[in-house]
Amino acid sequence: MPDTINQEEIRMLRSEVEILMKERHALLKVTGAAAGLVAELDSRELPQHTAEAAELLAASINELSEESLQDALSAVKAAIVA
C-alpha cells in the first residue's frame, strides 16, 4: 500500500513539473520578446506614458540573472548585439 501511494505521488509530481516547465518556456518566450522590443525602442520618440512603461519593463528585464536573460533570448532566437 505505501508503495502505491508513493507511486501516485511521484506521478502527480512529474505531471506538475511538466506543467511548470511548459509555463517557464512560455514565460521565457514573452520575456525574450519583451527584451528584444525594449532593445529596439528609442524612448525619446515615445509618448511620455509609453516611455515610462518601457522603462519599467526594461528595469524588470535588467533584474534578471544573465542566465535567465540568455534563456529568454534563446527562446525567441534573439541575441544581445553590443
C-alpha angles and dihedrals in degrees: 000000000000088000091056093051091047092051091049091051090049091051091050092048092049090051091049092048090051091052091048092049091052090049091048090053091050091049091048090054092051092047093047092050091048091050090051091049094049091048090057097046124102103207091199089067096049128091111258097255091047091049090051091052090048091050091051090050092047091050090051092049091048090057090064120101115254090249093053092048091050090049090051093049091046090052089063095033093246131135138199109252114199 
